[in-house]
Amino acid sequence: MTTYGTISSGPSETSRVEFISRAKERIKEGLGTRRPWREMLLLYAISVPSDVSEAVARVRTNIAYFRMNYAIIVLLIIFLSLLWHPISLIVLVVMMIAWLFLYFLRDVPLVLVGRTINDRVVLIVLLVVTIVALLLTHATVNIIVSLLIGSAVVLVHAVFRKTDDLFLDEEAMGSDGNGLTRPLSASSSS
């Protein structure tokens, strides 16, 4: 019996589509923790802390709240610093792909030579390989300077951004029409 017009996909194609679908979902979940840039850059939320303990508290709260935004900023600064070192940029992209497949998008434990590899070991090995690979491209000064600049930018923002309107608990968060969060006291008064 012939089956004209029937499209069938083999098991490898189905598993490939499922992997891509799972990868998209995990990337969306990871980027879902990113806060709106408008909320991060509100001008009325910028002020000088009154003392060192308030500055430290702001840094802790802001780093917990804007973690993904800060990571994007630091990675962008590193990327921009490597534009003048194309080999380093290629190494960075290859290592980012390795991180995605070996650490972030993996659903099952990594098995090597019949032994299950712990996630912590995978993390440490990837970190060491990434650092060594980038250092071997002779862009050490660029990487160190870009990390220092990225850290300074994050620290300055974290110190001067007030935390009065930030909520780490999603249940206690109110929202206005623009997707900006505001305290419950402001959202209940109308």
Buried (B, 14 or more C-beta within 10 A) or exposed (E): EEEEEEEEEEEEEEEEEEEEEEBEEBEEEEEEEBBEEEBBEEEEBEEEBEEEEBBEEBBEBBBEBBBBBBBBBBBEBBBEBBEEBEEBBEBBEEBBEBBBEBBEBBEEEBEEEEEEBEEEEBEEEBEEBBEEBBBEBEBEEBBEEBBEBBEEBBBEBBBBBBBEBBBEEEEEBBEEEEEBBBBEEEEEEE
